[in-house]
């Protein structure tokens, strides 16, 4: 076939192959149009684009690819094997290994890893410390089944110890001032039969904020899901002695309380899934609605300032037990219409318990949660609640916050997970309001 040189067709050297290309070589193409075709016949291997002149890599394409892989790994070249191993070892610890979030203020030194040796430099994780109690106060942790709350009250030292344990904020040169304590222990039930309104989140974060400011706080987890126990990083697997054994088997409350590691003045009575069957087991018992009240009367409350009871999302026997055992009810209300619908039924239950079982019961606090300032509905719900309940509603409003949702996965409250987040600041202000308010029938806090 004659070549049409002006069109750049291959000449007769490649005319006899199946694809118009001679085997082992690329045919010479016409340069008549000046379109930049290769001048000479070149091998296929030679057509791989590589830099010309000073840009040619002395170690060839393999060296170039090695450098590219090193740059993609995070550096200007391939990292030494030892350094890469150290980075992998440091990342393997994860947020749950050291119990701290990498963004938490003051937590850099507590969970650091020495890249030269790969050894952990966590100051609070020495061998033999796990499960050990405070020798000076007799407070036990998970190594023992009984916690004795210390009688001495030294708020300045305890607040300083709490700040040291959770990492003092940057620039904090002295401990925060202690908030006023109530004249006697305030027992508060946190209840709302609607699920997902923030009962557990409110119980955990209010308790943490109060404990950080000098108050001794006990959280009783009365929800079979055990989410409050999870958030406070307290053991609550199946078989763990829990609030179920107190209600059903008459075990003493003091035998199930555990100290929360990160916050020295905070304690928790955990719940397990066994509690799900407690309502059925309580039915044939005498005075079944007063089982928790009797357990609290047998417990020495004089060394505690607050007892917060986290209720399940129902109005069954567990919630009734909590209402009978306390004098105050805190109702978290989600800033949505459905939350208002369920509020009427809860208030009716509170009135029934007050009339027949606990005449001292009163709704002392209402907290607006999950507020979304972008919607008009949230503002309307907040206005209606304030108009109807008046001063019972706290001025602080809890906004929607991703940090509040993330904190339980690290076994922490948002107060220790990210103290500077909007959710932590809102709960701090809510706890401050509660501390400066007095319980119904009590003198002002001081």
C-alpha positions as CSV (number, residue, x, y, z in Angstrom):
1,X,0.0,0.0,0.0
2,X,1.5,3.3,-1.0
3,X,2.0,5.8,1.8
4,X,0.3,9.1,1.8
5,X,3.1,11.1,3.3
6,X,1.2,14.2,3.6
7,X,-1.4,12.6,5.9
8,X,1.1,10.9,8.2
9,X,0.2,7.3,7.2
10,X,2.8,4.6,7.9
11,X,5.1,3.7,5.0
12,X,5.5,0.3,3.5
13,X,7.8,-0.9,6.3
14,X,4.7,-1.6,8.4
15,X,2.1,-2.3,5.7
16,X,2.3,-6.2,6.0
17,X,1.4,-6.5,9.8
18,X,-2.1,-7.0,11.0
19,X,-2.4,-3.7,12.7
20,X,-0.3,-1.7,10.4
21,X,2.7,-1.8,12.9
22,X,5.9,-3.8,12.3
23,X,6.6,-6.2,15.2
24,X,9.1,-4.8,17.7
25,X,9.1,-1.2,16.4
26,X,6.9,1.7,15.8
27,X,6.9,2.8,12.1
28,X,8.4,6.0,11.0
29,X,5.7,8.7,10.6
30,X,5.6,11.6,8.2
31,X,6.8,14.9,9.4
32,X,5.4,16.8,6.5
33,X,2.8,18.7,8.5
34,X,5.2,19.6,11.3
35,X,2.8,18.1,14.0
36,X,5.7,16.9,16.2
37,X,5.7,13.2,15.1
38,X,8.8,11.2,16.2
39,X,11.7,11.7,13.8
40,X,13.0,8.1,13.9
41,X,11.9,4.6,14.6
42,X,11.9,4.1,18.4
43,X,11.2,1.0,20.6
44,X,8.1,0.7,22.6
45,X,10.0,0.7,25.8
46,X,11.6,4.0,24.9
47,X,8.1,5.7,24.6
48,X,7.6,5.7,28.4
49,X,7.8,9.4,29.3
50,X,10.8,10.2,31.5
51,X,12.5,13.5,32.2
52,X,15.1,14.5,29.7
53,X,18.6,15.7,30.5
54,X,19.3,16.7,34.1
55,X,15.8,15.4,35.1
56,X,16.6,11.7,34.3
57,X,16.5,9.7,37.6
58,X,19.7,7.8,38.2
59,X,17.8,4.9,39.9
60,X,15.2,4.7,37.1
61,X,11.4,4.4,37.4
62,X,11.6,2.2,40.6
63,X,13.4,4.9,42.5
64,X,10.8,7.5,41.3
65,X,7.9,5.3,42.4
66,X,9.5,4.7,45.8
67,X,9.8,8.5,46.3
68,X,6.2,8.9,45.3
69,X,5.0,6.3,47.8
70,X,7.1,8.0,50.5
71,X,5.6,11.4,49.7
72,X,2.0,9.9,49.8
73,X,2.8,8.4,53.3
74,X,3.3,11.9,54.7
75,X,6.8,13.0,54.0
76,X,9.2,14.2,51.3
77,X,10.7,10.7,51.0
78,X,10.3,7.2,52.3
79,X,10.4,7.2,56.1
80,X,12.9,5.0,57.9
81,X,11.4,1.7,59.0
82,X,11.8,2.4,62.7
83,X,10.0,5.8,62.5
84,X,7.1,4.3,60.5
85,X,6.8,1.5,63.1
86,X,6.7,4.0,65.9
87,X,4.0,6.0,64.2
88,X,1.9,2.9,63.7
89,X,2.4,1.8,67.3
90,X,1.4,5.3,68.5
91,X,-1.8,5.2,66.4
92,X,-2.6,1.7,67.6
93,X,-3.4,3.0,71.1
94,X,-6.4,4.9,69.8
95,X,-8.6,7.2,71.9
96,X,-9.9,4.3,74.1
97,X,-6.4,3.1,75.0
98,X,-5.4,6.2,76.9
99,X,-8.9,7.3,77.8
100,X,-8.4,10.8,76.4
101,X,-9.3,12.6,73.3
102,X,-6.5,14.1,71.4
103,X,-8.2,17.5,71.4
104,X,-8.6,17.5,75.2
105,X,-6.8,20.3,76.9
106,X,-4.0,19.3,79.1
107,X,-4.1,15.6,78.1
108,X,-0.9,15.6,75.9
109,X,1.4,14.4,78.6
110,X,-0.9,11.9,80.2
111,X,-1.1,9.5,77.2
112,X,2.1,10.3,75.3
113,X,4.2,7.6,73.6
114,X,7.9,7.8,73.4
115,X,8.7,7.4,69.7
116,X,12.3,6.3,70.4
117,X,11.3,3.3,72.6
118,X,7.6,2.8,71.9
119,X,7.0,2.8,75.7
120,X,3.9,4.5,77.2
121,X,4.6,7.4,79.5
122,X,1.1,7.6,81.0
123,X,1.6,8.9,84.5
124,X,-1.5,7.4,86.0
125,X,-1.2,3.9,84.6
126,X,1.6,2.4,86.7
127,X,1.4,-1.4,87.3
128,X,-0.4,-2.3,90.4
129,X,-2.6,0.8,90.5
130,X,-5.6,-0.7,88.7
131,X,-8.4,-1.1,91.1
132,X,-6.5,0.5,94.0
133,X,-8.3,2.9,96.3
134,X,-7.3,6.2,97.7
135,X,-5.3,5.2,100.8
136,X,-5.9,8.5,102.5
137,X,-9.7,8.4,102.2
138,X,-10.6,4.8,101.9
139,X,-12.3,5.3,98.5
140,X,-12.3,2.1,96.5
141,X,-12.5,1.7,92.8
142,X,-13.2,-1.4,90.6
143,X,-10.9,-3.6,92.7
144,X,-13.4,-3.6,95.5
145,X,-17.1,-3.8,95.8
146,X,-17.7,-1.2,98.4
147,X,-17.0,2.5,98.3
148,X,-16.7,4.5,101.5
149,X,-17.2,8.2,100.8
150,X,-14.6,10.2,102.8
151,X,-16.1,12.3,105.7
152,X,-13.6,15.2,105.5
153,X,-14.5,18.1,103.2
154,X,-11.6,19.9,101.8
155,X,-12.9,21.5,98.6
156,X,-9.8,23.4,97.6
157,X,-7.6,20.3,97.6
158,X,-10.2,18.1,96.0
159,X,-10.9,20.5,93.2
160,X,-7.1,20.8,92.5
161,X,-6.9,17.0,92.5
162,X,-9.8,16.8,90.1
163,X,-8.3,19.4,87.7
164,X,-5.0,17.5,87.8
165,X,-6.7,14.2,87.0
166,X,-8.6,15.6,84.0
167,X,-6.0,18.1,82.8
168,X,-6.3,21.7,83.8
169,X,-7.2,24.1,81.0
170,X,-4.5,26.1,79.4
171,X,-3.6,29.2,81.3
172,X,-5.4,28.0,84.5
173,X,-3.0,28.9,87.3
174,X,-5.3,28.0,90.3
175,X,-8.3,25.8,91.0
176,X,-11.8,27.0,90.2
177,X,-13.8,28.3,93.0
178,X,-16.1,25.8,94.7
179,X,-19.8,26.3,94.2
180,X,-22.1,26.4,97.2
181,X,-23.2,23.1,98.7
182,X,-26.8,22.3,99.8
183,X,-27.5,22.1,103.5
184,X,-28.4,18.5,103.1
185,X,-28.2,15.9,100.3
186,X,-30.4,16.7,97.4
187,X,-31.9,13.6,95.7
188,X,-33.1,14.4,92.2
189,X,-34.9,12.2,89.8
190,X,-34.2,12.9,86.1
191,X,-37.3,11.6,84.3
192,X,-39.2,11.9,81.0
193,X,-41.1,8.9,79.5
194,X,-40.2,10.1,76.0
195,X,-37.0,8.6,74.8
196,X,-34.1,10.5,73.3
197,X,-34.6,13.8,75.1
198,X,-31.3,13.8,76.9
199,X,-32.0,12.2,80.3
200,X,-28.8,10.2,80.6
201,X,-26.7,12.9,79.0
202,X,-28.1,15.4,81.4
203,X,-27.5,13.2,84.5
204,X,-23.9,12.4,83.6
205,X,-22.8,15.9,82.6
206,X,-24.6,17.7,85.4
207,X,-23.0,15.2,87.9
208,X,-19.6,15.7,86.4
209,X,-19.8,19.5,86.5
210,X,-21.0,19.5,90.1
211,X,-18.2,17.1,91.1
212,X,-15.6,19.2,89.4
213,X,-16.6,22.2,91.5
214,X,-16.4,20.5,95.0
215,X,-19.7,18.6,95.4
216,X,-19.9,14.9,96.1
217,X,-22.2,13.4,93.6
218,X,-23.7,9.9,93.2
219,X,-25.3,8.8,89.9
220,X,-27.8,5.9,90.3
221,X,-28.3,4.3,86.9
222,X,-31.9,3.0,86.9
223,X,-32.1,2.4,83.1
224,X,-31.6,-1.2,82.0
225,X,-29.6,0.0,79.0
226,X,-26.9,1.2,81.4
227,X,-25.9,4.2,79.3
228,X,-25.0,6.3,82.3
229,X,-22.7,3.5,83.5
230,X,-21.1,3.5,80.0
231,X,-20.6,7.2,80.0
232,X,-18.9,7.1,83.4
233,X,-16.7,4.1,82.3
234,X,-18.1,1.9,85.1
235,X,-18.3,-1.8,84.7
236,X,-21.8,-3.0,84.0
237,X,-21.5,-6.3,82.1
238,X,-23.9,-9.2,82.8
239,X,-23.1,-10.6,86.2
240,X,-21.9,-7.4,87.7
241,X,-23.5,-6.5,91.1
242,X,-25.8,-3.6,90.2
243,X,-28.9,-1.7,91.2
244,X,-30.9,-4.7,90.3
245,X,-29.6,-6.6,93.3
246,X,-30.5,-3.7,95.5
247,X,-34.1,-3.5,94.3
248,X,-34.8,-7.3,94.0
249,X,-32.4,-9.0,96.4
250,X,-32.2,-6.3,99.1
251,X,-28.5,-5.9,98.9
252,X,-27.1,-2.7,100.5
253,X,-26.6,0.2,98.1
254,X,-23.1,0.9,99.5
255,X,-21.9,-2.5,98.1
256,X,-22.5,-1.6,94.5
257,X,-21.1,1.9,94.3
258,X,-18.0,2.6,92.2
259,X,-15.8,5.6,92.1
260,X,-15.4,7.3,88.7
261,X,-11.7,7.4,87.8
262,X,-11.3,10.7,86.1
263,X,-13.4,12.8,88.6
264,X,-12.5,12.2,92.3
265,X,-15.8,13.3,93.8
266,X,-18.1,11.4,91.4
267,X,-19.6,8.0,92.1
268,X,-21.9,5.6,90.2
269,X,-24.3,2.8,91.0
270,X,-24.3,0.9,87.8
271,X,-27.2,-0.8,86.0
272,X,-27.1,-4.1,84.0
273,X,-29.5,-5.7,81.5
274,X,-30.9,-7.7,84.4
275,X,-32.8,-4.6,85.4
276,X,-35.1,-5.2,82.4
277,X,-36.8,-8.0,84.3
278,X,-37.0,-6.2,87.6
279,X,-40.4,-4.7,86.9
280,X,-41.9,-8.2,86.5
281,X,-40.1,-9.5,89.6
282,X,-41.2,-6.5,91.7
283,X,-44.9,-7.0,91.0
284,X,-45.6,-9.6,93.8
285,X,-43.4,-7.9,96.3
286,X,-44.8,-5.9,99.2
287,X,-44.3,-2.1,98.9
288,X,-42.8,-2.6,95.5
289,X,-42.9,1.1,94.6
290,X,-40.7,1.9,97.7
291,X,-37.8,-0.5,97.2
292,X,-35.4,2.2,96.2
293,X,-36.6,4.6,98.9
294,X,-35.8,2.0,101.5
295,X,-32.4,1.4,100.1
296,X,-31.6,5.1,100.2
297,X,-32.8,5.4,103.8
298,X,-30.4,2.6,104.8
299,X,-27.5,4.4,103.0
300,X,-25.6,7.2,104.8
301,X,-26.4,10.3,102.6
302,X,-24.7,12.7,105.0
303,X,-21.4,12.6,103.1
304,X,-23.0,13.3,99.7
305,X,-24.3,16.6,98.3
306,X,-26.3,15.3,95.3
307,X,-27.8,12.0,94.2
308,X,-29.0,12.0,90.6
309,X,-31.2,9.1,89.5
310,X,-31.3,8.4,85.7
311,X,-34.7,6.9,84.8
312,X,-35.7,4.7,81.9
313,X,-37.9,6.1,79.1
314,X,-41.1,4.8,80.6
315,X,-43.5,5.4,83.5
316,X,-43.2,1.9,84.9
317,X,-42.2,0.6,88.3
318,X,-38.6,1.7,88.0
319,X,-39.6,5.3,87.4
320,X,-42.2,5.2,90.1
321,X,-39.5,3.9,92.5
322,X,-37.3,6.9,91.6
323,X,-40.2,9.3,92.1
324,X,-41.1,7.8,95.5
325,X,-37.4,8.0,96.7
326,X,-36.8,11.7,95.9
327,X,-38.1,15.1,96.7
328,X,-37.2,16.8,93.4
329,X,-37.8,16.0,89.7
330,X,-35.7,17.4,86.9
331,X,-37.4,17.1,83.5
332,X,-35.3,17.5,80.4
333,X,-37.4,18.7,77.5
334,X,-36.3,18.4,73.9
335,X,-37.2,21.6,71.9
336,X,-39.6,19.8,69.6
337,X,-43.4,19.5,69.5
338,X,-43.6,15.8,70.4
339,X,-41.8,16.5,73.7
340,X,-44.6,18.7,74.8
341,X,-47.2,16.0,74.1
342,X,-45.5,13.6,76.5
343,X,-45.0,16.2,79.2
344,X,-48.7,16.2,80.2
345,X,-48.7,12.5,81.0
346,X,-45.4,12.8,83.1
347,X,-46.9,15.7,85.1
348,X,-50.0,13.6,85.8
349,X,-47.9,10.7,87.1
350,X,-45.9,13.1,89.3
351,X,-49.2,14.4,90.8
352,X,-50.4,10.8,91.4
353,X,-47.2,9.9,93.2
354,X,-47.4,13.1,95.2
355,X,-51.0,12.4,96.2
356,X,-50.6,8.8,97.3
357,X,-47.0,7.9,97.9
358,X,-44.6,10.9,98.3
359,X,-46.2,14.2,99.4
360,X,-42.8,16.0,99.3
361,X,-42.3,15.4,95.6
362,X,-42.2,18.5,93.3
363,X,-40.9,19.4,89.9
364,X,-38.0,21.6,90.8
365,X,-36.1,22.0,87.5
366,X,-36.8,21.9,83.8
367,X,-34.0,21.9,81.3
368,X,-34.4,22.6,77.6
369,X,-32.2,20.3,75.6
370,X,-31.2,19.7,71.9
371,X,-31.9,23.3,71.0
372,X,-31.4,24.1,67.3
373,X,-31.2,27.9,66.9
374,X,-31.7,27.6,63.1
375,X,-35.3,26.5,63.5
376,X,-38.2,28.7,64.5
377,X,-39.9,25.7,66.1
378,X,-37.2,25.3,68.8
379,X,-37.6,28.9,69.8
380,X,-41.4,28.6,70.0
381,X,-41.2,25.5,72.1
382,X,-38.7,27.2,74.5
383,X,-41.0,30.2,74.8
384,X,-44.1,28.1,75.5
385,X,-42.3,26.1,78.2
386,X,-41.0,29.2,79.9
387,X,-44.4,30.8,79.8
388,X,-46.1,27.8,81.4
389,X,-43.5,26.8,84.0
390,X,-41.9,30.1,84.8
391,X,-38.9,30.2,87.1
392,X,-38.7,26.4,87.2
393,X,-37.1,26.5,83.8
394,X,-33.3,27.0,83.8
395,X,-31.9,30.0,81.9
396,X,-29.3,27.7,80.3
397,X,-30.3,25.9,77.2
398,X,-28.4,22.9,75.9
399,X,-27.7,23.1,72.2
400,X,-27.2,20.3,69.8
401,X,-23.5,19.3,69.9
402,X,-21.5,16.6,68.2
403,X,-19.1,16.6,71.1
404,X,-21.8,15.7,73.5
405,X,-22.7,12.6,71.4
406,X,-19.0,11.6,70.9
407,X,-18.0,11.7,74.6
408,X,-19.6,8.4,75.7
409,X,-17.7,6.4,73.1
410,X,-14.5,7.5,75.0
411,X,-16.0,6.5,78.4
412,X,-16.2,10.2,79.4
413,X,-18.6,13.0,80.0
414,X,-18.4,16.0,77.7
415,X,-17.0,18.0,80.7
416,X,-13.8,16.0,80.4
417,X,-13.8,15.1,76.8
418,X,-14.0,18.6,75.4
419,X,-14.5,21.2,78.1
420,X,-14.5,24.1,75.6
421,X,-17.3,22.8,73.4
422,X,-20.7,24.5,73.3
423,X,-22.4,21.5,75.0
424,X,-19.9,21.4,77.9
425,X,-20.2,25.1,78.5
426,X,-24.0,24.9,78.4
427,X,-24.1,22.0,80.9
428,X,-21.6,23.9,83.1
429,X,-23.9,26.9,83.3
430,X,-26.9,24.6,84.0
431,X,-25.0,22.9,86.8
432,X,-24.0,26.4,88.2
433,X,-27.7,27.4,88.3
434,X,-28.7,24.3,90.1
435,X,-25.9,24.7,92.6
436,X,-27.0,28.3,93.4
437,X,-30.7,27.3,93.6
438,X,-32.0,25.7,96.8
439,X,-34.2,22.7,96.9
440,X,-37.9,23.2,97.7
441,X,-38.3,23.7,101.4
442,X,-34.5,24.2,102.0
443,X,-32.7,27.4,102.9
444,X,-30.7,29.1,100.2
445,X,-27.5,27.3,99.2
446,X,-24.4,28.7,100.7
